[in-house]
Amino acid sequence: MEFFIFILILSSVSFSVAILSYGLCVRLFGVATTFSAKLGQWILTSFMVVGWDFLVITHTGTPRLILGFIPLAVLIGLLIYYKVRHGNDEAPEPHEYITKKKSTKSQKHAEKIRLREEARQQQGQRKK
């Protein structure tokens, strides 16, 4: 059972190190548009995750707990900082980004309906 808990905690540490190292690579190299940015993101992220896991595995006792907690604490701190700093921003809902395209057929149909309604209104005004 202890081994299972260790693997579970180590996977969460690996995930947080991967997020932090990917963010660092994006910050240093920019978005993955150039070869160096792609190479940095793939290689440096992998090396940092494997290296940190190796550090956590090789230590015993309290240093293992501290090394495992550092990336989790940094990630939680960054999330809290972002929430405090940008949490009140008015961000649009995801469905507001979508612009619905109207087909030519539906535009013609809407135009026919509009013309039909105008004709009915004109006929109603003539009868009065």
N, CA, C and O atoms as a MOPAC input file, in Angstrom:
PM7 MOZYME 1SCF
protein

 N      0.82600 1    -1.18800 1     0.00000 1
 C      0.00000 1     0.00000 1     0.00000 1
 C      0.87200 1     1.25500 1     0.00000 1
 O      0.54200 1     2.24900 1    -0.64700 1
 N      1.96600 1     1.20300 1     0.71700 1
 C      2.86500 1     2.35100 1     0.77600 1
 C      3.46500 1     2.64700 1    -0.59500 1
 O      3.63000 1     3.80900 1    -0.96800 1
 N      3.79100 1     1.59600 1    -1.34300 1
 C      4.34400 1     1.77500 1    -2.68200 1
 C      3.31800 1     2.42200 1    -3.61300 1
 O      3.67000 1     3.27900 1    -4.42400 1
 N      2.05500 1     2.01600 1    -3.50000 1
 C      0.99700 1     2.59500 1    -4.31800 1
 C      0.84100 1     4.08300 1    -4.02700 1
 O      0.70000 1     4.88500 1    -4.94900 1
 N      0.86700 1     4.45000 1    -2.76400 1
 C      0.74700 1     5.86300 1    -2.38700 1
 C      1.95000 1     6.64500 1    -2.89600 1
 O      1.80500 1     7.77500 1    -3.36300 1
 N      3.14600 1     6.04500 1    -2.80800 1
 C      4.35700 1     6.69500 1    -3.30700 1
 C      4.25900 1     6.94400 1    -4.81400 1
 O      4.62200 1     8.01900 1    -5.29000 1
 N      3.77300 1     5.96000 1    -5.56000 1
 C      3.63600 1     6.12100 1    -7.00600 1
 C      2.57800 1     7.17200 1    -7.33000 1
 O      2.75500 1     7.94900 1    -8.26800 1
 N      1.50400 1     7.21000 1    -6.58800 1
 C      0.45900 1     8.20500 1    -6.79800 1
 C      0.97900 1     9.62000 1    -6.55800 1
 O      0.71700 1    10.52800 1    -7.34600 1
 N      1.70800 1     9.79400 1    -5.47800 1
 C      2.27500 1    11.11400 1    -5.17500 1
 C      3.36500 1    11.47800 1    -6.18300 1
 O      3.47600 1    12.63700 1    -6.58300 1
 N      4.16600 1    10.49900 1    -6.59300 1
 C      5.21200 1    10.76000 1    -7.57500 1
 C      4.62100 1    11.15000 1    -8.92700 1
 O      5.19700 1    11.97500 1    -9.63700 1
 N      3.49400 1    10.57600 1    -9.28600 1
 C      2.86400 1    10.96500 1   -10.55100 1
 C      2.31600 1    12.38400 1   -10.47300 1
 O      2.39200 1    13.11900 1   -11.45700 1
 N      1.76700 1    12.79000 1    -9.33600 1
 C      1.29900 1    14.16900 1    -9.19800 1
 C      2.46900 1    15.14700 1    -9.20000 1
 O      2.35100 1    16.25100 1    -9.73200 1
 N      3.59800 1    14.75200 1    -8.61000 1
 C      4.80200 1    15.58700 1    -8.64900 1
 C      5.30600 1    15.69300 1   -10.08400 1
 O      5.69600 1    16.77400 1   -10.52500 1
 N      5.30000 1    14.58300 1   -10.81600 1
 C      5.74300 1    14.60200 1   -12.21000 1
 C      4.85700 1    15.50300 1   -13.05000 1
 O      5.35000 1    16.24500 1   -13.90000 1
 N      3.55800 1    15.44500 1   -12.81800 1
 C      2.62700 1    16.29200 1   -13.55200 1
 C      2.88700 1    17.76700 1   -13.27000 1
 O      2.89400 1    18.58100 1   -14.19300 1
 N      3.09800 1    18.11600 1   -12.01800 1
 C      3.34500 1    19.52500 1   -11.68400 1
 C      4.69500 1    19.99200 1   -12.22300 1
 O      4.81100 1    21.13500 1   -12.66500 1
 N      5.71300 1    19.13700 1   -12.19700 1
 C      7.00800 1    19.50500 1   -12.77400 1
 C      6.87500 1    19.68000 1   -14.27900 1
 O      7.48800 1    20.58300 1   -14.85000 1
 N      6.08900 1    18.83800 1   -14.93000 1
 C      5.88400 1    18.96500 1   -16.37200 1
 C      5.20700 1    20.28300 1   -16.71400 1
 O      5.59800 1    20.94800 1   -17.67300 1
 N      4.20100 1    20.66600 1   -15.94600 1
 C      3.52300 1    21.93900 1   -16.19900 1
 C      4.47400 1    23.11100 1   -15.98300 1
 O      4.52100 1    24.03700 1   -16.79300 1
 N      5.22600 1    23.06900 1   -14.89700 1
 C      6.16000 1    24.16500 1   -14.61100 1
 C      7.27000 1    24.25500 1   -15.64500 1
 O      7.61300 1    25.35200 1   -16.08700 1
 N      7.83400 1    23.12200 1   -16.03800 1
 C      8.92900 1    23.15500 1   -17.01400 1
 C      8.42400 1    23.54200 1   -18.39900 1
 O      9.12800 1    24.23400 1   -19.13500 1
 N      7.22700 1    23.11200 1   -18.76900 1
 C      6.66200 1    23.53000 1   -20.04700 1
 C      6.43500 1    25.03700 1   -20.05400 1
 O      6.74100 1    25.71000 1   -21.03800 1
 N      5.89900 1    25.56400 1   -18.96100 1
 C      5.70700 1    27.01000 1   -18.86100 1
 C      7.01900 1    27.76700 1   -18.92100 1
 O      7.09300 1    28.83800 1   -19.52300 1
 N      8.05900 1    27.21700 1   -18.29800 1
 C      9.37400 1    27.84700 1   -18.35200 1
 C      9.93200 1    27.83300 1   -19.76600 1
 O     10.51200 1    28.82000 1   -20.22000 1
 N      9.76000 1    26.72100 1   -20.45800 1
 C     10.25000 1    26.63300 1   -21.84100 1
 C      9.49500 1    27.58600 1   -22.75900 1
 O     10.09400 1    28.20200 1   -23.64000 1
 N      8.20400 1    27.71100 1   -22.56200 1
 C      7.42800 1    28.65400 1   -23.37200 1
 C      7.86700 1    30.07800 1   -23.06500 1
 O      7.95200 1    30.91800 1   -23.96000 1
 N      8.14400 1    30.34200 1   -21.79500 1
 C      8.59500 1    31.68000 1   -21.41000 1
 C      9.96700 1    32.00500 1   -22.00800 1
 O     10.20300 1    33.13200 1   -22.44400 1
 N     10.86900 1    31.02000 1   -22.02900 1
 C     12.21600 1    31.25200 1   -22.54900 1
 C     12.27700 1    31.25000 1   -24.07500 1
 O     12.92000 1    32.11100 1   -24.67700 1
 N     11.60100 1    30.27300 1   -24.70300 1
 C     11.74100 1    30.09300 1   -26.14400 1
 C     10.57100 1    30.63900 1   -26.94900 1
 O     10.66800 1    30.74500 1   -28.17100 1
 N      9.49500 1    30.97900 1   -26.31100 1
 C      8.31200 1    31.44200 1   -27.02800 1
 C      7.41400 1    30.26800 1   -27.39100 1
 O      7.67300 1    29.12000 1   -27.03300 1
 N      6.36900 1    30.59200 1   -28.10300 1
 C      5.41900 1    29.56200 1   -28.52200 1
 C      6.08100 1    28.68500 1   -29.57100 1
 O      7.02200 1    29.11100 1   -30.24100 1
 N      5.59600 1    27.47600 1   -29.71300 1
 C      6.25000 1    26.46700 1   -30.55700 1
 C      6.11400 1    26.76800 1   -32.03800 1
 O      5.46900 1    26.01400 1   -32.76700 1
 N      6.71200 1    27.85700 1   -32.49100 1
 C      6.69400 1    28.16900 1   -33.91500 1
 C      8.05700 1    27.94000 1   -34.54600 1
 O      8.15600 1    27.75500 1   -35.75900 1
 N      9.09900 1    27.95100 1   -33.74100 1
 C     10.43300 1    27.72500 1   -34.28400 1
 C     10.93300 1    26.34800 1   -33.86700 1
 O     10.37700 1    25.70200 1   -32.97900 1
 N     11.98800 1    25.92400 1   -34.52800 1
 C     12.57000 1    24.61500 1   -34.23400 1
 C     13.14700 1    24.56700 1   -32.82400 1
 O     12.98600 1    23.57000 1   -32.12000 1
 N     13.81800 1    25.64000 1   -32.40800 1
 C     14.41100 1    25.64600 1   -31.06700 1
 C     13.34200 1    25.60800 1   -29.97500 1
 O     13.55000 1    25.00300 1   -28.92300 1
 N     12.21000 1    26.24700 1   -30.22100 1
 C     11.13000 1    26.22600 1   -29.23200 1
 C     10.54900 1    24.82200 1   -29.10200 1
 O     10.30100 1    24.35100 1   -27.99200 1
 N     10.33300 1    24.15500 1   -30.22700 1
 C      9.80600 1    22.79400 1   -30.17700 1
 C     10.79900 1    21.85300 1   -29.52200 1
 O     10.42900 1    21.01600 1   -28.70000 1
 N     12.05700 1    21.99600 1   -29.88900 1
 C     13.10200 1    21.14600 1   -29.32300 1
 C     13.23200 1    21.38700 1   -27.82300 1
 O     13.36200 1    20.43800 1   -27.05000 1
 N     13.19900 1    22.64000 1   -27.41100 1
 C     13.29100 1    22.95700 1   -25.99500 1
 C     12.12900 1    22.41700 1   -25.20000 1
 O     12.30300 1    21.90100 1   -24.09500 1
 N     10.94000 1    22.53600 1   -25.76300 1
 C      9.76700 1    22.05200 1   -25.04700 1
 C      9.78700 1    20.54500 1   -24.89500 1
 O      9.46800 1    20.02900 1   -23.82400 1
 N     10.15300 1    19.83400 1   -25.93900 1
 C     10.13600 1    18.37200 1   -25.87200 1
 C     11.28900 1    17.82000 1   -25.05300 1
 O     11.08500 1    16.91700 1   -24.24100 1
 N     12.48800 1    18.33500 1   -25.24300 1
 C     13.65900 1    17.75900 1   -24.57900 1
 C     13.80300 1    18.27200 1   -23.14800 1
 O     13.96100 1    17.47500 1   -22.22300 1
 N     13.75200 1    19.57700 1   -22.95500 1
 C     13.95200 1    20.12300 1   -21.60900 1
 C     12.85200 1    19.69900 1   -20.64200 1
 O     13.12300 1    19.41700 1   -19.47500 1
 N     11.62900 1    19.65400 1   -21.12000 1
 C     10.53500 1    19.21600 1   -20.24500 1
 C     10.74800 1    17.77400 1   -19.81100 1
 O     10.57200 1    17.43900 1   -18.64000 1
 N     11.12400 1    16.93100 1   -20.74700 1
 C     11.36800 1    15.51900 1   -20.40900 1
 C     12.51800 1    15.36800 1   -19.42800 1
 O     12.41100 1    14.63000 1   -18.44900 1
 N     13.61700 1    16.06700 1   -19.68800 1
 C     14.77800 1    15.96200 1   -18.79200 1
 C     14.47000 1    16.49500 1   -17.39700 1
 O     14.91800 1    15.93400 1   -16.39600 1
 N     13.71100 1    17.56900 1   -17.33800 1
 C     13.39400 1    18.13000 1   -16.02600 1
 C     12.48000 1    17.20200 1   -15.22600 1
 O     12.65200 1    17.05700 1   -14.01500 1
 N     11.51900 1    16.58100 1   -15.88600 1
 C     10.61600 1    15.66700 1   -15.18300 1
 C     11.37400 1    14.43400 1   -14.70800 1
 O     11.23600 1    14.02700 1   -13.55400 1
 N     12.16800 1    13.84200 1   -15.58100 1
 C     12.92200 1    12.64100 1   -15.20500 1
 C     13.95900 1    12.96300 1   -14.13200 1
 O     14.14700 1    12.18800 1   -13.19400 1
 N     14.62500 1    14.09900 1   -14.26800 1
 C     15.63100 1    14.48900 1   -13.27400 1
 C     15.02400 1    14.74100 1   -11.90300 1
 O     15.57600 1    14.31600 1   -10.88800 1
 N     13.88400 1    15.43500 1   -11.86900 1
 C     13.24100 1    15.70500 1   -10.57700 1
 C     12.73400 1    14.41600 1    -9.94200 1
 O     12.85400 1    14.22200 1    -8.73300 1
 N     12.16200 1    13.53200 1   -10.77000 1
 C     11.72300 1    12.24000 1   -10.23800 1
 C     12.89100 1    11.43900 1    -9.68600 1
 O     12.76700 1    10.77900 1    -8.65400 1
 N     14.02300 1    11.49800 1   -10.37100 1
 C     15.21200 1    10.81100 1    -9.88900 1
 C     15.65900 1    11.36300 1    -8.54400 1
 O     16.04800 1    10.60000 1    -7.66000 1
 N     15.60600 1    12.68900 1    -8.38000 1
 C     15.95800 1    13.29300 1    -7.09300 1
 C     15.01800 1    12.82700 1    -5.98300 1
 O     15.46200 1    12.51300 1    -4.87900 1
 N     13.73700 1    12.78400 1    -6.27700 1
 C     12.75400 1    12.37500 1    -5.26100 1
 C     12.95100 1    10.89600 1    -4.90500 1
 O     12.84900 1    10.52500 1    -3.73600 1
 N     13.22700 1    10.06500 1    -5.88700 1
 C     13.36600 1     8.62600 1    -5.63100 1
 C     14.63100 1     8.31100 1    -4.84600 1
 O     14.61400 1     7.43800 1    -3.97900 1
 N     15.72400 1     9.00400 1    -5.13500 1
 C     17.00200 1     8.67000 1    -4.49600 1
 C     17.08700 1     9.12600 1    -3.04900 1
 O     17.81800 1     8.51900 1    -2.26700 1
 N     16.37100 1    10.16500 1    -2.66500 1
 C     16.41400 1    10.62700 1    -1.28200 1
 C     15.45400 1     9.81300 1    -0.42400 1
 O     14.49200 1     9.23200 1    -0.92500 1
 N     15.72900 1     9.78100 1     0.86200 1
 C     14.85500 1     9.05500 1     1.78400 1
 C     14.43700 1     9.97800 1     2.91900 1
 O     15.13100 1    10.94100 1     3.24500 1
 N     13.31000 1     9.67200 1     3.50400 1
 C     12.85500 1    10.40100 1     4.69200 1
 C     12.30500 1    11.77000 1     4.37000 1
 O     11.56400 1    11.95000 1     3.40300 1
 N     12.67900 1    12.73600 1     5.19500 1
 C     12.15300 1    14.08800 1     5.09400 1
 C     12.56800 1    14.80300 1     3.81000 1
 O     11.73700 1    15.49900 1     3.22700 1
 N     13.82500 1    14.66600 1     3.33300 1
 C     14.16200 1    15.34600 1     2.06600 1
 C     13.28800 1    14.89300 1     0.89000 1
 O     13.00500 1    15.67700 1    -0.01600 1
 N     12.87000 1    13.64500 1     0.90900 1
 C     11.98600 1    13.14800 1    -0.15600 1
 C     10.65200 1    13.89200 1    -0.11600 1
 O     10.12000 1    14.28100 1    -1.15600 1
 N     10.11800 1    14.08700 1     1.08400 1
 C      8.85000 1    14.80800 1     1.21400 1
 C      8.98300 1    16.26400 1     0.78800 1
 O      8.10200 1    16.81600 1     0.12900 1
 N     10.09800 1    16.87600 1     1.17500 1
 C     10.31200 1    18.28400 1     0.81700 1
 C     10.48000 1    18.43400 1    -0.69100 1
 O      9.88100 1    19.32300 1    -1.29800 1
 N     11.30200 1    17.55600 1    -1.30800 1
 C     11.49700 1    17.62100 1    -2.75800 1
 C     10.19800 1    17.33400 1    -3.51200 1
 O      9.96200 1    17.90300 1    -4.57800 1
 N      9.37400 1    16.47700 1    -2.97700 1
 C      8.09700 1    16.20000 1    -3.62400 1
 C      7.09600 1    17.32800 1    -3.46500 1
 O      6.23700 1    17.53000 1    -4.32400 1
 N      7.20500 1    18.06300 1    -2.37000 1
 C      6.24200 1    19.12100 1    -2.10500 1
 C      6.58600 1    20.42300 1    -2.82700 1
 O      5.69200 1    21.23000 1    -3.08200 1
 N      7.84500 1    20.64800 1    -3.16000 1
 C      8.26600 1    21.92000 1    -3.76900 1
 C      7.50900 1    22.21000 1    -5.07300 1
 O      6.91000 1    23.28000 1    -5.18000 1
 N      7.50400 1    21.30800 1    -6.07300 1
 C      6.78300 1    21.65200 1    -7.30600 1
 C      5.27300 1    21.78400 1    -7.10900 1
 O      4.62400 1    22.59700 1    -7.76700 1
 N      4.72100 1    20.98200 1    -6.20200 1
 C      3.29100 1    21.11800 1    -5.92000 1
 C      2.98800 1    22.47900 1    -5.30300 1
 O      2.00700 1    23.12500 1    -5.67100 1
 N      3.83200 1    22.91500 1    -4.36400 1
 C      3.62900 1    24.21300 1    -3.71500 1
 C      3.78500 1    25.36100 1    -4.71100 1
 O      3.02000 1    26.32500 1    -4.67600 1
 N      4.76700 1    25.25800 1    -5.58900 1
 C      4.96600 1    26.31100 1    -6.58800 1
 C      3.77100 1    26.38200 1    -7.53400 1
 O      3.30100 1    27.47100 1    -7.86400 1
 N      3.28600 1    25.24100 1    -7.96300 1
 C      2.13300 1    25.22100 1    -8.86500 1
 C      0.88200 1    25.76300 1    -8.18000 1
 O      0.13000 1    26.52900 1    -8.78300 1
 N      0.65500 1    25.37800 1    -6.94200 1
 C     -0.49200 1    25.90600 1    -6.19500 1
 C     -0.34500 1    27.41200 1    -5.99200 1
 O     -1.32000 1    28.15400 1    -6.10500 1
 N      0.88100 1    27.86500 1    -5.69100 1
 C      1.12900 1    29.29800 1    -5.53600 1
 C      0.86300 1    30.07200 1    -6.82000 1
 O      0.28100 1    31.15600 1    -6.77900 1
 N      1.28300 1    29.52600 1    -7.96300 1
 C      1.02100 1    30.18900 1    -9.23900 1
 C     -0.47200 1    30.24000 1    -9.55700 1
 O     -0.96700 1    31.23600 1   -10.08600 1
 N     -1.18400 1    29.16600 1    -9.23200 1
 C     -2.62500 1    29.15300 1    -9.47300 1
 C     -3.34800 1    30.17800 1    -8.59600 1
 O     -4.26500 1    30.85800 1    -9.05700 1
 N     -2.93600 1    30.28500 1    -7.34000 1
 C     -3.54800 1    31.27300 1    -6.44200 1
 C     -3.20800 1    32.68700 1    -6.90300 1
 O     -4.06700 1    33.56900 1    -6.89000 1
 N     -1.95900 1    32.90600 1    -7.31100 1
 C     -1.54800 1    34.22400 1    -7.81700 1
 C     -2.37600 1    34.60700 1    -9.03700 1
 O     -2.85000 1    35.73900 1    -9.13900 1
 N     -2.55100 1    33.66100 1    -9.96900 1
 C     -3.32700 1    33.95300 1   -11.17000 1
 C     -4.78200 1    34.24900 1   -10.82000 1
 O     -5.38600 1    35.16000 1   -11.38700 1
 N     -5.34100 1    33.48700 1    -9.89200 1
 C     -6.73700 1    33.69400 1    -9.50600 1
 C     -6.92900 1    35.06000 1    -8.84900 1
 O     -7.91800 1    35.74300 1    -9.11500 1
 N     -5.99300 1    35.45700 1    -7.99700 1
 C     -6.09600 1    36.75700 1    -7.32700 1
 C     -5.87000 1    37.88900 1    -8.32900 1
 O     -6.57300 1    38.90000 1    -8.31200 1
 N     -4.88700 1    37.70600 1    -9.19300 1
 C     -4.52000 1    38.76600 1   -10.13400 1
 C     -5.52200 1    38.90200 1   -11.28500 1
 O     -5.90100 1    40.01700 1   -11.64400 1
 N     -5.94700 1    37.79400 1   -11.85600 1
 C     -6.78600 1    37.82400 1   -13.05500 1
 C     -8.14400 1    37.17100 1   -12.85700 1
 O     -8.87000 1    36.97400 1   -13.83100 1
 N     -8.50100 1    36.83500 1   -11.64800 1
 C     -9.73800 1    36.11600 1   -11.41100 1
 C    -10.99100 1    36.93400 1   -11.64700 1
 O    -12.04800 1    36.36900 1   -11.92900 1
 N    -10.89900 1    38.24600 1   -11.53900 1
 C    -12.07600 1    39.09300 1   -11.68000 1
 C    -12.23400 1    39.64800 1   -13.08700 1
 O    -13.13600 1    40.45000 1   -13.32700 1
 N    -11.39500 1    39.24900 1   -14.00800 1
 C    -11.49900 1    39.72800 1   -15.37900 1
 C    -12.78800 1    39.22200 1   -16.01000 1
 O    -13.22400 1    38.09900 1   -15.75500 1
 N    -13.37900 1    40.05700 1   -16.82300 1
 C    -14.60000 1    39.66900 1   -17.52300 1
 C    -14.20100 1    38.88600 1   -18.76600 1
 O    -13.91600 1    39.46900 1   -19.81200 1
 N    -14.18300 1    37.60800 1   -18.64800 1
 C    -13.83900 1    36.75400 1   -19.77400 1
 C    -15.12400 1    36.25900 1   -20.42400 1
 O    -16.05200 1    35.84300 1   -19.73000 1
 N    -15.18100 1    36.30200 1   -21.73800 1
 C    -16.38600 1    35.80100 1   -22.39100 1
 C    -16.48900 1    34.28700 1   -22.27100 1
 O    -15.48800 1    33.58700 1   -22.11400 1
 N    -17.70200 1    33.81000 1   -22.34800 1
 C    -17.92700 1    32.37000 1   -22.31400 1
 C    -17.39100 1    31.75200 1   -23.59900 1
 O    -17.32400 1    32.43300 1   -24.62200 1
 N    -17.01000 1    30.48700 1   -23.57000 1
 C    -16.46100 1    29.86700 1   -24.78100 1
 C    -17.40200 1    29.90700 1   -25.97300 1
 O    -16.94700 1    30.01600 1   -27.11200 1
 N    -18.70800 1    29.82200 1   -25.73400 1
 C    -19.62800 1    29.83200 1   -26.86000 1
 C    -19.75700 1    31.22000 1   -27.48800 1
 O    -20.28900 1    31.34800 1   -28.59100 1
 N    -19.28200 1    32.24900 1   -26.80700 1
 C    -19.34400 1    33.59600 1   -27.36700 1
 C    -18.25900 1    33.82300 1   -28.40900 1
 O    -18.36300 1    34.75300 1   -29.20900 1
 N    -17.22800 1    32.99700 1   -28.41600 1
 C    -16.17500 1    33.11700 1   -29.41400 1
 C    -16.61500 1    32.57800 1   -30.77700 1
 O    -16.06600 1    32.95900 1   -31.81100 1
 N    -17.58700 1    31.70900 1   -30.76600 1
 C    -17.99500 1    31.03900 1   -31.99100 1
 C    -18.88700 1    31.96600 1   -32.80300 1
 O    -19.89400 1    32.47200 1   -32.30600 1
 N    -18.51100 1    32.17900 1   -34.04300 1
 C    -19.36100 1    32.93600 1   -34.94700 1
 C    -20.05500 1    31.93900 1   -35.85200 1
 O    -19.41800 1    31.14300 1   -36.54100 1
 N    -21.35100 1    32.00300 1   -35.83300 1
 C    -22.12000 1    31.04900 1   -36.60900 1
 C    -22.22000 1    31.54700 1   -38.04200 1
 O    -22.67400 1    32.66300 1   -38.29500 1
 N    -21.79200 1    30.71300 1   -38.96900 1
 C    -21.85700 1    31.07000 1   -40.37600 1
 C    -23.21200 1    30.66200 1   -40.93100 1
 O    -23.70900 1    29.56800 1   -40.66500 1
 N    -23.79700 1    31.56600 1   -41.70600 1
 C    -25.06900 1    31.26100 1   -42.32700 1
 C    -24.81200 1    30.84200 1   -43.76900 1
 O    -24.05500 1    31.48000 1   -44.50100 1
 N    -25.44500 1    29.78400 1   -44.14100 1
 C    -25.28700 1    29.31500 1   -45.51500 1
 C    -26.10500 1    30.19100 1   -46.45400 1
 O    -26.99100 1    30.93100 1   -46.02700 1
 N    -25.79500 1    30.09300 1   -47.72100 1
 C    -26.51600 1    30.86600 1   -48.72300 1
 C    -27.98100 1    30.45700 1   -48.75500 1
 O    -28.86700 1    31.29900 1   -48.90400 1
 N    -28.22800 1    29.17500 1   -48.61700 1
 C    -29.60000 1    28.66700 1   -48.63600 1
 C    -30.41500 1    29.24500 1   -47.47800 1
 O    -31.55700 1    29.66300 1   -47.66900 1
 N    -29.82900 1    29.26700 1   -46.27700 1
 C    -30.56600 1    29.80000 1   -45.13300 1
 C    -30.75400 1    31.30800 1   -45.24800 1
 O    -31.75700 1    31.83800 1   -44.77100 1
 N    -29.80900 1    32.00900 1   -45.87000 1
 C    -29.97500 1    33.45000 1   -46.07500 1
 C    -31.11500 1    33.72900 1   -47.05100 1
 O    -31.91400 1    34.64200 1   -46.83600 1
 N    -31.18900 1    32.93700 1   -48.12700 1
 C    -32.27700 1    33.10100 1   -49.09600 1
 C    -33.62100 1    32.79100 1   -48.44700 1
 O    -34.60900 1    33.48700 1   -48.68100 1
 N    -33.64900 1    31.74600 1   -47.63400 1
 C    -34.87900 1    31.37700 1   -46.94600 1
 C    -35.32300 1    32.47700 1   -45.98900 1
 O    -36.50600 1    32.81400 1   -45.94100 1
 N    -34.39500 1    33.03600 1   -45.23300 1
 C    -34.72100 1    34.12900 1   -44.31300 1
 C    -35.21700 1    35.34900 1   -45.07600 1
 O    -36.12700 1    36.03900 1   -44.61500 1
 N    -34.63100 1    35.62200 1   -46.24000 1
 C    -35.06400 1    36.74900 1   -47.06000 1
 C    -36.48900 1    36.52800 1   -47.57300 1
 O    -37.28800 1    37.46500 1   -47.57500 1
 N    -36.82200 1    35.30700 1   -48.00800 1
 C    -38.18100 1    34.99000 1   -48.46900 1
 C    -39.19200 1    35.18000 1   -47.34200 1
 O    -40.26900 1    35.73900 1   -47.54900 1
 N    -38.83600 1    34.71200 1   -46.15400 1
 C    -39.73800 1    34.86800 1   -45.00600 1
 C    -39.93800 1    36.34000 1   -44.67900 1
 O    -41.05600 1    36.75600 1   -44.37400 1
 N    -38.88600 1    37.12600 1   -44.73700 1
 C    -38.99300 1    38.56000 1   -44.45700 1
 C    -39.87800 1    39.24900 1   -45.49100 1
 O    -40.72900 1    40.06700 1   -45.14200 1
 N    -39.67600 1    38.91600 1   -46.76200 1
 C    -40.50000 1    39.50700 1   -47.81900 1
 C    -41.96700 1    39.08800 1   -47.66700 1
 O    -42.86200 1    39.90800 1   -47.87000 1
 N    -42.22000 1    37.84500 1   -47.31900 1
 C    -43.58200 1    37.35600 1   -47.12500 1
 C    -44.26500 1    38.10700 1   -45.97600 1
 O    -45.43000 1    38.48700 1   -46.08600 1
 N    -43.54100 1    38.31700 1   -44.88300 1
 C    -44.09700 1    39.05300 1   -43.74400 1
 C    -44.38100 1    40.50400 1   -44.10900 1
 O    -45.39100 1    41.05900 1   -43.67600 1
 N    -43.51200 1    41.12600 1   -44.89600 1
 C    -43.74300 1    42.50600 1   -45.33000 1
 C    -44.98400 1    42.58900 1   -46.21800 1
 O    -45.77900 1    43.52300 1   -46.11300 1
 N    -45.13500 1    41.58200 1   -47.10100 1
 C    -46.30800 1    41.57400 1   -47.98000 1
 C    -47.58900 1    41.40700 1   -47.17100 1
 O    -48.59000 1    42.05400 1   -47.47900 1
 N    -47.58600 1    40.57500 1   -46.16300 1
 C    -48.76200 1    40.39100 1   -45.30900 1
 C    -49.09900 1    41.67100 1   -44.55800 1
 O    -50.26600 1    42.03700 1   -44.42500 1
 N    -48.06300 1    42.34600 1   -44.06800 1
 C    -48.30900 1    43.60300 1   -43.35000 1
 C    -48.89100 1    44.65800 1   -44.27800 1
 O    -49.77100 1    45.41700 1   -43.87300 1
 N    -48.41000 1    44.71800 1   -45.52300 1
 C    -48.92100 1    45.69300 1   -46.47300 1
 C    -50.37200 1    45.38800 1   -46.83500 1
 O    -51.18800 1    46.30100 1   -46.96600 1
 N    -50.69600 1    44.08300 1   -46.99800 1
 C    -52.06600 1    43.70700 1   -47.29700 1
 C    -52.98500 1    44.03100 1   -46.10900 1
 O    -54.12400 1    44.45700 1   -46.30500 1
 N    -52.50200 1    43.83400 1   -44.90700 1
 C    -53.28900 1    44.16700 1   -43.71900 1
 C    -53.52700 1    45.66300 1   -43.62600 1
 O    -54.59600 1    46.07700 1   -43.17900 1
 N    -52.57900 1    46.48300 1   -44.02900 1
 C    -52.75300 1    47.92500 1   -43.98900 1
 C    -53.71000 1    48.39100 1   -45.07400 1
 O    -54.44100 1    49.35900 1   -44.86200 1
 N    -53.73100 1    47.73100 1   -46.23300 1
 C    -54.62000 1    48.11800 1   -47.32400 1
 C    -56.08300 1    47.82700 1   -46.97000 1
 O    -56.97700 1    48.58300 1   -47.35200 1
 N    -56.32700 1    46.72700 1   -46.23800 1
 C    -57.68300 1    46.36100 1   -45.88100 1
 C    -58.28500 1    47.36500 1   -44.90300 1
 O    -59.50200 1    47.55200 1   -44.89400 1
 N    -57.48500 1    47.99600 1   -44.10200 1
 C    -57.99700 1    48.92900 1   -43.08900 1
 C    -58.31000 1    50.21000 1   -43.73900 1
 O    -58.75600 1    51.14600 1   -43.07600 1

